[in-house]
Amino acid sequence: MKPLLLLLFAFSLFSCTFFGKKKEFPEGNYQMIFGYSNEEYRKLKSESSQNVEADVYGNDPTIYRSFLSLHDKDQFVLAIDDILLFGKYRFNGDRLALTDEKKGSIALDIVKVKKDFIQLRGDFSQFNSARVPTTERLYLNFALDKTPIRETPSKFDSQVNLWRNAPVRTESEKEIKERALNFVDYSIAYFQHISSSGTHHDYRMDGIESPIIYAENGIVLKAWTDVPESWKELFYNEQNALIAYRYLFDGFKYGSKEEYHVTGLLLITFYLKNLRNSLAAHL
C-alpha cells in the first residue's frame, strides 16, 4: 500500500502545481476600462504595483467602445476599437484562446483575475488596425458589466460591430451605405445600453466618435467640416466617407419628423431608430 500512497501523494502535488497555474473567469460582458502599452506598463509598475492592478480605470474614449464578451459556453466577441474578432473561445491554462474563422487565432495571457475584473495581455500585430498599437504587447483591463440586456441586439453582439472591420479597398456605394447603417445600429445599441445601465457616469457620449451630435433634445448631423477624422477613417478613403455622409444627410432629410414627450437618452434612441428606418428604406 505504501508505494500506492506515495504515488497518489506525488500525483496530488503535480495536480496542485499544474492546476495552480490555471486561470479562468466567468462568462459575461466585460467592458474595457484601461489599456497600457508594454512600455507604459513596465514604467508604471516600477513606480507602484498599484498602478497596474486589474481594476485601474482610464478615461480615453477608446475604452468606452471596447469590450470582451464570453457567452454560450464557447462563443466570444472581442472589440478593441477598430479590431473586431468573434468566434469560439477556450481557457488553456493561464491563457484565453480565441479563434476567429476568418481572421485567425490569438492567445491572450490572463495576467490578473480579481472579483469582477480581469487583466489580459496580448500581441495584436497580426491584425489590421489604424488605431490600436500593434508593434508591442498590450495590457488590457476589463470590468464585468452587469447591465441587464433588455433589447437585442446589444452593443456586445458581433452583428452591430461589423463597421469596425477596416476596408482593404474602395467599396461600392451599397457597401459604404451598409457600413454607415451598421454604425447607426451600434449607436442605437450603445445608447440603449447606457439607458439600461442606470449609471450614466460610467459611459461617455464620445465613446462614439460620430458625425452626429447627441443632445438632450435630439440629434443633428454635423457639418462635413466638423465630422471627426476618426469617423472618416472607418471608410477606405475620404471619398467613400463623403458618400456615407451624404447617405446620412438624406436619412435626416427624409426621416420621420415625429415628436416625443421625452428627453435625454430615451429621446436620442428614438430619433436614432427613426434615422435607421429612413436609411434602411434608401439602402
C-alpha angles and dihedrals in degrees: 000000000000095000089050092050090049090050092050091047092051091048091050090053090049091048092051091049093047099042091041087073093051114109124184136158133197126275115262146100113300119196116210110243104173143002134200133190114229091255093049091048093053093046094049093044091053088057096047135337088224088070092068104040119135092248097056112124130210134191106221113130089234093071093057091063097039126087150144120230123191116185146149091032096282109025125101143178119197118187118178104172104288096359114093124181128168136167134080130350137191136177114244111185106292093350137085108219115205124189124193110185093217103035103033136238136309130185115212118202112234098224101172137004121193130163105296092350135089135179119207131186124205148159111230097178093118092063129080112244137156094192112026115082106244102173095082140023118281130214112214128192120206133185124205108253108215095184109136114243103234098163133034141255090043124200087259094062118103093224093070094043101060091105086076091070103100113228115242095200140021108288133223119255090256092051091048091051091048090052092050092046091050089053089054089050089054091048090054091050091046094054092042087055093050090049092050094046096066088208102091094167088070091066135055131215089222088058078093109052097203145161086235125088112220112207137169090254099042146295133294135182116249122233111267091249089058097049110118115252088227090065092047087053089065085076130063095252141344092272090058090046090052090054088053091048092052089049089056090045090056090046090057092043097052099029128113115287095206119153121223128199094223136083140203125024095354092054092047090053093049092050092046089053090051089050090049092053091049092049093047089055090057100040 
